[in-house]
Amino acid sequence: MRTVELVCSPGLDAAIRTAWSRLAAARLPSLARNIHPTNRPHLTLAAVDEFPAGVEHRLAELFDAALPVPVTLDRVVVLDGSAPLVWLVRPTPALTALHAAVWDVLDQADGHRPWHAPGAWVPHLSLALRFRDADLRLARAVTGGQRPTGSFDAARSYDGTDRTVTPLTRQQPGRIAEKW
């Protein structure tokens, strides 16, 4: 599986990591416990079995033209009342248009995950997996009820087979290179 993900600006990344740490300190499930080097706050736009030839280049061009995208987080919820604890992302016209453009680039790919499709997609940043609805009130208190702002300023792809990431943005003037 290959994903297409937006990466948070440093301040937004720090806000999410702080929430992860607070959840862990409260002995709640948290992504702070995932120590794999690819684990970082991100917004998944799409996931497919494999990228067709040329798609990475087309995605890089798209992201280089569109990023950064400003973002404001909304409330903390348990998706579908079942598993992941997430911080919802307020969908702006720019973010929704970028999401649709990614799906256009991936139109020939096999194995689209339908929960990422336009119309079904719920933009969010994950805080914990396998979370119980019963702990939601405590999780909201622990995360502080803020509405962090920032931007998505880079993009990457996660390869689920070998657990690696590939940048999907090029170095731009003024953009700080980041280790993936």
Contact map, one row per residue, 1 for C-alpha under 8 A:
111000000000000000000000000000000000000000000011110000000000000000000000000000000000000000000000000000000000000000000000000000000000000000000000000000000000011110000000000000000000
111100000000000000000000000000000000000000000011111000000000000000000000000000000000000000000000000000000000000000000000000000000000000000000000000000000000111100000000000000000000
111110000000000000000000000000000000000000011111000000000000000000000000000000000000000000000000000000000000000000000000000000000000000000000000000000000001111000000000000000000000
011111000000000000000000000000000000000000011110000000000000000000000000000000000000000000000000000000000000000000000000000000000000000000000000000000000011110000000000000000000000
001111100000000000000000000000000000000001111100000000000000000000000000000000000000000000000000000000000000000000000000000000000000000000000000000000000011110000000000000000000000
000111110000000000000000000000000000000001111000000000000000000000000000000000000000000000000000000000000000000000000000000000000000000000000000000000011111000000000000000000000000
000011111000000000000000000000000000000011100000000000000000000000000000000000000000000000000000000000000000000000000000000000000000000000000000000000011111000000000000000000000000
000001111111100000000000000000000000000011000000000000000000000000000000000000000000000000000000000000000000000000000000000000000000000000000000000001111100000000000000000000000000
000000111111100000000000000000000000000000000000000000000000000000000000000000000000000000000000000000000000000000000000000000000000000000000000000001111100000000000000000000000000
000000011111110000000000000000000000000000000000000000000000000000000000000000000000000000000000000000000000000000000000000000000000000000000000000000000000000000000000000000000000
000000011111111000000000000000000000000000000000000000000000000000000000000000000000000000000000000000000000000000000000000000000000000000000000000001000000000000000000000000000000
000000011111111100000000000000000000000000000000000000000000000000000000000000000000000000000000000000000000000000000000000000000000000000000000000111100000000000000000000000000000
000000011111111110000000000000000000000110000000000000000000000000000000000000000000000000000000000000000000000000000000000000000000000000000000000000000000000000000000000000000000
000000000111111111000000000000000000000000000000000000000000000000000000000000000000000000000000000000000000000000000000000000000000000000000000000000000000000000000000000000000000
000000000011111111100000000000000000000000000000000000000000000000000000000000000000000000000000000000000000000000000000000000000000000000000000000100000000000000000000000000000000
000000000001111111110000000000000000000010000000000000000000000000000000000000000000000000000000000000000000000000000000000000100000000000000000000000000000000000000000000000000000
000000000000111111111000000000010000000010000000000000000000000000000000000000000000000000000000000000000000000000000000000000000000000000000000000000000000000000000000000000000000
000000000000011111111100000000000000000000000000000000000000000000000000000000000000000000000000000000000000000000000000000000000000000000000000000000000000000000000000000000000000
000000000000001111111110000000000000000000000000000000000000000000000000000000000000000000000000000000000000000000000000000000100000000000000110000000000000000000000000000000000000
000000000000000111111111000001110000000000000000000000000000000000000000000000000000000000000000000000000000000000000000000000110000000000000000000000000000000000000000000000000000
000000000000000011111111100001010000000000000000000000000000000000000000000000000000000000000000000000000000000000000000000000000000000000000000000000000000000000000000000000000000
000000000000000001111111110000000000000000000000000000000000000000000000000000000000000000000000000000000000000000000000000000000000000000000110000000000000000000000000000000000000
000000000000000000111111111111000000000000000000000000000000000000000000000000000000000000000000000000000000000000000000000000000000000000100110000000000000000000000000000000000000
000000000000000000011111111111011000000000000000000000000000000000000000000000000000000000000000000000000000000000000000000000000000000000000000000000000000000000000000000000000000
000000000000000000001111111100000000000000000000000000000000000000000000000000000000000000000000000000000000000000000000000000000000000000000000000000000000000000000000000000000000
000000000000000000000111111100000000000000000000000000000000000000000000000000000000000000000000000000000000000000000000000000000000000000000100000000000000000000000000000000000000
000000000000000000000011111110000000000000000000000000000000000000000000000000000000000000000000000000000000000000000000000000000000000000000000000000000000000000000000000000000000
000000000000000000000011111111000000000000000000000000000000000000000000000000000000000000000000000000000000000000000000000000000000001000100000000000000000000000000000000000000000
000000000000000000000011001111100000000000000000000000000000000000000000000000000000000000000000000000000000000000000000000000011110000000000000000000000000000000000000000000000000
000000000000000000011011000111111000000000000000000000000000000000000000000000000000000000000000000000000000000000000000000000111000000000000000000000000000000000000000000000000000
000000000000000000010000000011111100000000000000000000000000000000000000000000000000000000000000000000000000000000000000000001111000000000000000000000000000000000000000000000000000
000000000000000010011001000001111110000000000000000000000000000000000000000000000000000000000000000000000000000000000000000000000000000000000000000000000000000000000000000000000000
000000000000000000000001000001111110000000000000000000000000000000000000000000000000000000000000000000000000000000000000000000000000000000000000000000000000000000000000000000000000
000000000000000000000000000000111111001000000000000000000000000000000000000000000000000000000000000000000000000000000000000000000000000000000000000000000000000000000000000000000000
000000000000000000000000000000011111101000000000000000000000000000000000000000000000000000000000000000000000000000000000000000000000000000000000000000000000000000000000000000000000
000000000000000000000000000000000111111000000000000000000000000000000000000000000000000000000000000000000000000000000000000000000000000000000000000000000000000000000000000000000000
000000000000000000000000000000000011111000000000000000000000000000000000000000000000000000000000000000000000000000000000000000000000000000000000000000000000000000000000000000000000
000000000000000000000000000000000001111100000000000000000000000000000000000000000000000000000000000000000000000000000000000000000000000000000000000000000000000000111000000000000001
000000000000000000000000000000000111111110000000000000000000000000000000000000000000000000000000000000000000000000000000000000000000000000000000000000000000000000000000000000000000
000000000000100000000000000000000000011111000000000000000000000000000000000000000000000000000000000000000000000000000000000000000000000000000000000000000000000000000000000000000000
000000110000100110000000000000000000001111100000000000000000000000000000000000000000000000000000000000000000000000000000000011000000000000000000000000000000000000000000000000000000
000011110000000000000000000000000000000111110000000000000000000000000000000000000000000000000000000000000000000000000000000011000000000000000000000000000000000000000000000000000000
000011100000000000000000000000000000000011111000000000000000000000000000000000000000000000000000000000000000000000000000001110000000000000000000000000000000000000000000000000000000
001111000000000000000000000000000000000001111110000000000000000000000000000000000000000000000000000000000000000000010000001100000000000000000000000000000000000000000000000000000000
001111000000000000000000000000000000000000111110000000000000000000000000000000000000000000000000001001000000000000010000001000000000000000000000000000000000000000000000000000000000
001110000000000000000000000000000000000000011111000000000000000000000000000000000000000000000000000001100000000110011000000000000000000000000000000000000000000000000000000000000000
111100000000000000000000000000000000000000011111100000000000000000000000000000000000000000000000000000000000001110010000000000000000000000000000000000000000000000000000000000000000
111000000000000000000000000000000000000000000111111000000000000000000000000000000000000000000000000000000000111110000000000000000000000000000000000000000000000000000000000000000000
110000000000000000000000000000000000000000000011111000000000000000000000000000000000000000000000000000000000111100000000000000000000000000000000000000000000000000000000000000000000
110000000000000000000000000000000000000000000001111100000000000000000000000000000000000000000000000000000000111000000000000000000000000000000000000000000000000000000000000000000000
010000000000000000000000000000000000000000000001111110110000000000000000000000000000000000000000000000000100100000000000000000000000000000000000000000000000000000000000000000000000
000000000000000000000000000000000000000000000000011111100000000000000000000000000000000000000000000000000101100000000000000000000000000000000000000000000000000000000000000000000000
000000000000000000000000000000000000000000000000001111110000000000000000000000000000000000000000000000000000000000000000000000000000000000000000000000000000000000000000000000000000
000000000000000000000000000000000000000000000000000111111100000000000000000000000000000000000000000000000000000000000000000000000000000000000000000000000000000000000000000000000000
000000000000000000000000000000000000000000000000001111111110000000000000000000000000000000000000000000001100000000000000000000000000000000000000000000000000000000000000000000000000
000000000000000000000000000000000000000000000000001011111111000000000000000000000000000000000000000000000000000000000000000000000000000000000000000000000000000000000001000000000000
000000000000000000000000000000000000000000000000000001111111100000000000000000000000000000000000000000000000000000000000000000000000000000000000000000000000000000000001000000000000
000000000000000000000000000000000000000000000000000001111111110000000000000000000000000000000000000000001000000000000000000000000000000000000000000000000000000000000000000000000000
000000000000000000000000000000000000000000000000000000111111111000000000000000000000000000000000000001001000000000000000000000000000000000000000000000000000000000000001100000000000
000000000000000000000000000000000000000000000000000000011111111100000000000000000000000000000000000000000000000000000000000000000000000000000000000000000000000000000001110000000000
000000000000000000000000000000000000000000000000000000001111111110000000000000000000000000000000000000000000000000000000000000000000000000000000000000000000000000000000100000000000
000000000000000000000000000000000000000000000000000000000111111111000000000000000000000000000000000011000000000000000000000000000000000000000000000000000000000000000000000000000000
000000000000000000000000000000000000000000000000000000000011111111100000000000000000000000000000000000000000000000000000000000000000000000000000000000000110000000000001100000000000
000000000000000000000000000000000000000000000000000000000001111111100000000000000000000000000000000000000000000000000000000000000000000000000000000000000000000000000000110100000000
000000000000000000000000000000000000000000000000000000000000111111100000000000000000000000000000000000000000000000000000000000000000000000000000000000000000000000000000000000000000
000000000000000000000000000000000000000000000000000000000000011111111000000000000000000000000000010000000000000000000000000000000000000000000000000000000000000000000000000000000000
000000000000000000000000000000000000000000000000000000000000001111111000000000000000000000000000000000000000000000000000000000000000000000000000000000011100000000000000000000000000
000000000000000000000000000000000000000000000000000000000000000001111100000000000000000000000000000000000000000000000000000000000000000000000000000000111100000000000000000000000000
000000000000000000000000000000000000000000000000000000000000000001111110000000000000000000000110000000000000000000000000000000000000000000000000000000111000000000000000000000000000
000000000000000000000000000000000000000000000000000000000000000000011111000000000000000000000000000000000000000000000000000000000000000000000000000011110000000000000000000000000000
000000000000000000000000000000000000000000000000000000000000000000001111100000000000000011010000000000000000000000000000000000000000000000000000000011110000000000000000000000000000
000000000000000000000000000000000000000000000000000000000000000000000111110000000000000011000000000000000000000000000000000000000000000000000000001111100000000000000000000000000000
000000000000000000000000000000000000000000000000000000000000000000000011111000000000001111000000000000000000000000000000000000000000000000000000001110000000000000000000000000000000
000000000000000000000000000000000000000000000000000000000000000000000001111100000000001111000000000000000000000000000000000000000000000000000000001100000000000000000000000000000000
000000000000000000000000000000000000000000000000000000000000000000000000111110000000001100000000000000000000000000000000000000000000000000000000101000000000000000000000000000000000
000000000000000000000000000000000000000000000000000000000000000000000000011111000000111100000000000000000000000000000000000000000000000000110000100000000000000000000000000000000000
000000000000000000000000000000000000000000000000000000000000000000000000001111100000111100000000000000000000000000000000000000000000000100000000000000000000000000000000000000000000
000000000000000000000000000000000000000000000000000000000000000000000000000111111111110000000000000000000000000000000000000000000011100100000000000000000000000000000000000000000000
000000000000000000000000000000000000000000000000000000000000000000000000000011111111110000000000000000000000000000000000000000000000000000000000000000000000000000000000000000000000
000000000000000000000000000000000000000000000000000000000000000000000000000001111110000000000000000000000000000000000000000000000000000000000000000000000000000000000000000000000000
000000000000000000000000000000000000000000000000000000000000000000000000000001111110000000000000000000000000000000000000000000000001100000000000000000000000000000000000000000000000
000000000000000000000000000000000000000000000000000000000000000000000000000001111111000000000000000000000000000000000000000000000111100000000000000000000000000000000000000000000000
000000000000000000000000000000000000000000000000000000000000000000000000000001111111100000000000000000000000000000000000000000001111000000000000000000000000000000000000000000000000
000000000000000000000000000000000000000000000000000000000000000000000000000001100111110000000000000000000000000000000000000001111110000000000000000000000000000000000000000000000000
000000000000000000000000000000000000000000000000000000000000000000000000000111100011111000000000000000000000000000000000000001111110000000000000000000000000000000000000000000000000
000000000000000000000000000000000000000000000000000000000000000000000000000111100001111100000000000000000000000000000000000111110000000000000000000000000000000000000000000000000000
000000000000000000000000000000000000000000000000000000000000000000000000111110000000111110000000000000000000000000000000000111100000000000000000000000000000000000000000000000000000
000000000000000000000000000000000000000000000000000000000000000000000000111110000000011111000000000000000000000000000000011110000000000000000000000000000000000000000000000000000000
000000000000000000000000000000000000000000000000000000000000000000000011110000000000001111100000000000000000000000000000001110000000000000000000000000000000000000000000000000000000
000000000000000000000000000000000000000000000000000000000000000000000011110000000000000111110000000000000000000000000000001000000000000000000000000000000000000000000000000000000000
000000000000000000000000000000000000000000000000000000000000000000000000000000000000000011111011000000000000000000000000001000000000000000000000000000000000000000000000000000000000
000000000000000000000000000000000000000000000000000000000000000000000010000000000000000001111111000000000000000000000000000000000000000000000000000000000000000000000000000000000000
000000000000000000000000000000000000000000000000000000000000000000000000000000000000000000111111100000000000000000000000000000000000000000000000000000000000000000000000000000000000
000000000000000000000000000000000000000000000000000000000000000000001000000000000000000000011111110000000000000000000000000000000000000000000000000000000000000000000000000000000000
000000000000000000000000000000000000000000000000000000000000000000001000000000000000000000111111111000000000000000000000000000000000000000000000000000000000000000000000000000000000
000000000000000000000000000000000000000000000000000000000000000000000000000000000000000000111111111100000000000000000000000000000000000000000000000000000000000000000000000000000000
000000000000000000000000000000000000000000000000000000000000000000000000000000000000000000001111111110000000000000000000000000000000000000000000000000000000000000000000000000000000
000000000000000000000000000000000000000000000000000000000000000001000000000000000000000000000111111111000000000000000000000000000000000000000000000000000000000000000000000000000000
000000000000000000000000000000000000000000001000000000000000000000000000000000000000000000000011111111100000000000000100000000000000000000000000000000000000000000000000000000000000
000000000000000000000000000000000000000000000000000000000000000000000000000000000000000000000001111111110000000000000100000000000000000000000000000000000000000000000000000000000000
000000000000000000000000000000000000000000000000000000000000010000000000000000000000000000000000111111111000000000000000000000000000000000000000000000000000000000000000000000000000
000000000000000000000000000000000000000000001100000000000010010000000000000000000000000000000000011111111100000000000000000000000000000000000000000000000000000000000000000000000000
000000000000000000000000000000000000000000000100000000000000000000000000000000000000000000000000001111111110000000001100000000000000000000000000000000000000000000000000000000000000
000000000000000000000000000000000000000000000000000000000000000000000000000000000000000000000000000111111110000000000000000000000000000000000000000000000000000000000000000000000000
000000000000000000000000000000000000000000000000000000100110000000000000000000000000000000000000000011111111000000000000000000000000000000000000000000000000000000000000000000000000
000000000000000000000000000000000000000000000000001100100000000000000000000000000000000000000000000001111111100000000000000000000000000000000000000000000000000000000000000000000000
000000000000000000000000000000000000000000000000000000000000000000000000000000000000000000000000000000111111100000000000000000000000000000000000000000000000000000000000000000000000
000000000000000000000000000000000000000000000000000100000000000000000000000000000000000000000000000000001111110000000000000000000000000000000000000000000000000000000000000000000000
000000000000000000000000000000000000000000000001111100000000000000000000000000000000000000000000000000000111111100000000000000000000000000000000000000000000000000000000000000000000
000000000000000000000000000000000000000000000001110000000000000000000000000000000000000000000000000000000001111100000000000000000000000000000000000000000000000000000000000000000000
000000000000000000000000000000000000000000000011110000000000000000000000000000000000000000000000000000000000111110000000000000000000000000000000000000000000000000000000000000000000
000000000000000000000000000000000000000000000111100000000000000000000000000000000000000000000000000000000000111111001000000000000000000000000000000000000000000000000000000000000000
000000000000000000000000000000000000000000000111000000000000000000000000000000000000000000000000000000000000001111111000000000000000000000000000000000000000000000000000000000000000
000000000000000000000000000000000000000000000000000000000000000000000000000000000000000000000000000000000000000111111001000000000000000000000000000000000000000000000000000000000000
000000000000000000000000000000000000000000000000000000000000000000000000000000000000000000000000000000000000000011111001110000000000000000000000000000000000000000000000000000000000
000000000000000000000000000000000000000000011110000000000000000000000000000000000000000000000000000000000000000011111101110000000000000000000000000000000000000000000000000000000000
000000000000000000000000000000000000000000000100000000000000000000000000000000000000000000000000000000100000000111111111100000000000000000000000000000000000000000000000000000000000
000000000000000000000000000000000000000000000000000000000000000000000000000000000000000000000000001100100000000000011111100000000000000000000000000000000000000000000000000000000000
000000000000000000000000000000000000000000000000000000000000000000000000000000000000000000000000000000000000000000001111100000000000000000000000000000000000000000000000000000000000
000000000000000000000000000000000000000000000000000000000000000000000000000000000000000000000000000000000000000001111111110000000000000000000000000000000000000000000000000000000000
000000000000000000000000000000000000000000000000000000000000000000000000000000000000000000000000000000000000000000111111111000000000000000000000000000000000000000000000000000000000
000000000000000000000000000000000000000000000000000000000000000000000000000000000000000100000000000000000000000000110001111100000000000000000000000000000000000000000000000000000000
000000000000000000000000000000000000000000111000000000000000000000000000000000000000000111100000000000000000000000000000111110000000000000000000000000000000000000000000000000000000
000000000000000000000000000000000000000000110000000000000000000000000000000000000000011110000000000000000000000000000000011111000000000000000000000000000000000000000000000000000000
000000000000000000000000000000000000000011100000000000000000000000000000000000000000011110000000000000000000000000000000001111100000000000000000000000000000000000000000000000000000
000000000000000000000000000000100000000011000000000000000000000000000000000000000001111000000000000000000000000000000000000111111000000000000000000000000000000000000000000000000000
000000000000000100110000000001100000000000000000000000000000000000000000000000000001111000000000000000000000000000000000000011111000000000000000000000000000000000000000000000000000
000000000000000000010000000011100000000000000000000000000000000000000000000000000001110000000000000000000000000000000000000001111110000000000000000000000000000000000000000000000000
000000000000000000000000000011100000000000000000000000000000000000000000000000000011100000000000000000000000000000000000000001111110000000000000000000000000000000000000000000000000
000000000000000000000000000010000000000000000000000000000000000000000000000000000111100000000000000000000000000000000000000000011111000000000000000000000000000000000000000000000000
000000000000000000000000000010000000000000000000000000000000000000000000000001000111100000000000000000000000000000000000000000011111101000000000000000000000000000000000000000000000
000000000000000000000000000000000000000000000000000000000000000000000000000001001110000000000000000000000000000000000000000000000111111100000000000000000000000000000000000000000000
000000000000000000000000000000000000000000000000000000000000000000000000000001001100000000000000000000000000000000000000000000000011111100000000000000000000000000000000000000000000
000000000000000000000000000000000000000000000000000000000000000000000000000000000000000000000000000000000000000000000000000000000001111110000000000000000000000000000000000000000000
000000000000000000000000000100000000000000000000000000000000000000000000000000000000000000000000000000000000000000000000000000000011111111100000000000000000000000000000000000000000
000000000000000000000000000000000000000000000000000000000000000000000000000011000000000000000000000000000000000000000000000000000001111111110000000000000000000000000000000000000000
000000000000000000000000000000000000000000000000000000000000000000000000000000000000000000000000000000000000000000000000000000000000011111111000000000000000000000000000000000000000
000000000000000000000000000000000000000000000000000000000000000000000000000000000000000000000000000000000000000000000000000000000000001111111100000000000000000000000000000000000000
000000000000000000000010000100000000000000000000000000000000000000000000000100000000000000000000000000000000000000000000000000000000001111111110000000000000000000000000000000000000
000000000000000000000000000000000000000000000000000000000000000000000000000100000000000000000000000000000000000000000000000000000000000111111111100000000000000000000000000000000000
000000000000000000000000000000000000000000000000000000000000000000000000000000000000000000000000000000000000000000000000000000000000000011111111100000000000000000000000000000000000
000000000000000000100110010000000000000000000000000000000000000000000000000000000000000000000000000000000000000000000000000000000000000001111111000000000000000000000000000000000000
000000000000000000100110000000000000000000000000000000000000000000000000000000000000000000000000000000000000000000000000000000000000000000111111110000000000000000000000000000000000
000000000000000000000000000000000000000000000000000000000000000000000000000000000000000000000000000000000000000000000000000000000000000000011111110000000000000000000000000000000000
000000000000000000000000000000000000000000000000000000000000000000000000001100000000000000000000000000000000000000000000000000000000000000011011111000000000000000000000000000000000
000000000000000000000000000000000000000000000000000000000000000000000000000000000000000000000000000000000000000000000000000000000000000000000011111100000000000000000000000000000000
000000000000000000000000000000000000000000000000000000000000000000000001111000000000000000000000000000000000000000000000000000000000000000000000111110000000000000000000000000000000
000000000001001000000000000000000000000000000000000000000000000000000001110000000000000000000000000000000000000000000000000000000000000000000000011111000000000000000000000000000000
000000000001000000000000000000000000000000000000000000000000000000000111100000000000000000000000000000000000000000000000000000000000000000000000001111100000000000000000000000000000
000000011011000000000000000000000000000000000000000000000000000000000111000000000000000000000000000000000000000000000000000000000000000000000000000111110000000000000000000000000000
000000011001000000000000000000000000000000000000000000000000000000011111000000000000000000000000000000000000000000000000000000000000000000000000000011111000000000000000000000000000
000001111000000000000000000000000000000000000000000000000000000000111110000000000000000000000000000000000000000000000000000000000000000000000000000001111110000000000000000000000000
000001111000000000000000000000000000000000000000000000000000000000111000000000000000000000000000000000000000000000000000000000000000000000000000000000111110000000000000000000000000
000001111000000000000000000000000000000000000000000000000000001000110000000000000000000000000000000000000000000000000000000000000000000000000000000000011111000000000011100000000000
000111100000000000000000000000000000000000000000000000000000001000000000000000000000000000000000000000000000000000000000000000000000000000000000000000011111100000000011100000000000
001111100000000000000000000000000000000000000000000000000000000000000000000000000000000000000000000000000000000000000000000000000000000000000000000000000111110000001111100000000000
011110000000000000000000000000000000000000000000000000000000000000000000000000000000000000000000000000000000000000000000000000000000000000000000000000000011111000001111000000000000
111110000000000000000000000000000000000000000000000000000000000000000000000000000000000000000000000000000000000000000000000000000000000000000000000000000001111100111100000000000000
111000000000000000000000000000000000000000000000000000000000000000000000000000000000000000000000000000000000000000000000000000000000000000000000000000000000111111111000000000000000
110000000000000000000000000000000000000000000000000000000000000000000000000000000000000000000000000000000000000000000000000000000000000000000000000000000000011111110000000000000000
100000000000000000000000000000000000000000000000000000000000000000000000000000000000000000000000000000000000000000000000000000000000000000000000000000000000001111100000000000000000
000000000000000000000000000000000000000000000000000000000000000000000000000000000000000000000000000000000000000000000000000000000000000000000000000000000000001111110000000000000000
000000000000000000000000000000000000010000000000000000000000000000000000000000000000000000000000000000000000000000000000000000000000000000000000000000000000011111111000000000000000
000000000000000000000000000000000000010000000000000000000000000000000000000000000000000000000000000000000000000000000000000000000000000000000000000000000000011101111100000000000000
000000000000000000000000000000000000010000000000000000000000000000000000000000000000000000000000000000000000000000000000000000000000000000000000000000000001111000111110000000000001
000000000000000000000000000000000000000000000000000000000000000000000000000000000000000000000000000000000000000000000000000000000000000000000000000000000001110000011111000000000001
000000000000000000000000000000000000000000000000000000000000000000000000000000000000000000000000000000000000000000000000000000000000000000000000000000000111100000001111110000000001
000000000000000000000000000000000000000000000000000000011011001000000000000000000000000000000000000000000000000000000000000000000000000000000000000000000111100000000111110000000000
000000000000000000000000000000000000000000000000000000000011101100000000000000000000000000000000000000000000000000000000000000000000000000000000000000000111000000000011111000000000
000000000000000000000000000000000000000000000000000000000001000100000000000000000000000000000000000000000000000000000000000000000000000000000000000000000000000000000011111100000000
000000000000000000000000000000000000000000000000000000000000000000000000000000000000000000000000000000000000000000000000000000000000000000000000000000000000000000000000111110111000
000000000000000000000000000000000000000000000000000000000000000100000000000000000000000000000000000000000000000000000000000000000000000000000000000000000000000000000000011111100000
000000000000000000000000000000000000000000000000000000000000000000000000000000000000000000000000000000000000000000000000000000000000000000000000000000000000000000000000001111100000
000000000000000000000000000000000000000000000000000000000000000000000000000000000000000000000000000000000000000000000000000000000000000000000000000000000000000000000000000111110000
000000000000000000000000000000000000000000000000000000000000000000000000000000000000000000000000000000000000000000000000000000000000000000000000000000000000000000000000001111111000
000000000000000000000000000000000000000000000000000000000000000000000000000000000000000000000000000000000000000000000000000000000000000000000000000000000000000000000000001001111100
000000000000000000000000000000000000000000000000000000000000000000000000000000000000000000000000000000000000000000000000000000000000000000000000000000000000000000000000001000111110
000000000000000000000000000000000000000000000000000000000000000000000000000000000000000000000000000000000000000000000000000000000000000000000000000000000000000000000000000000011111
000000000000000000000000000000000000000000000000000000000000000000000000000000000000000000000000000000000000000000000000000000000000000000000000000000000000000000000000000000001111
000000000000000000000000000000000000010000000000000000000000000000000000000000000000000000000000000000000000000000000000000000000000000000000000000000000000000000001110000000000111
